[in-house]
Amino acid sequence: MALKSSVERAQRAAGGFAYAKKNIVIQYGDKEQPEAYLLDLIRRDLVARGIKDGDIQELDVYIKPEEGAVYYVLNRELPGQVAF
């Protein structure tokens, strides 16, 4: 386990795409939302639905700005939606 952590630290220090800081913004018409904001909306929705952070294993996100919606599926079984 310690070896894996050392390798991960070395890879992060070396940089590269996987470890680069990213800023993703979704634009549609006159609307613009940062990825981090949309993910925070989803997290808040999940918490409001009684889901704990530890229960989140996988999250699929589908952004449909033309519908004004961001759809998601938690752990391949629980669908949800927040506003774009």
RADA-V590788 format. One line per field, one symbol per residue. ss: DSSP state (2 for helix, 1 for strand, 0 for the rest). psi: psi as a letter, one per 30 degrees, with the letter a starting at -180 (. if undefined). burial: # if it has 24 or more other C-alpha atoms within 12 Angstrom, else .. A space follows every 50 residues. Layout:
ss: ???
psi: ???
burial: ???
This chain:
ss: 02222222222222002220000011110011112222222222222200 0022200011111122201111110001111110
psi: eeeeeeeeeeeeefbleefkkkjkkkkjbgkkkkeeeeeeeeeeeeefgg kleffjekjkkjkifffhljklkkhgfjllklk.
burial: ................................#....##.###.##.... ..........###......###.#.....#####
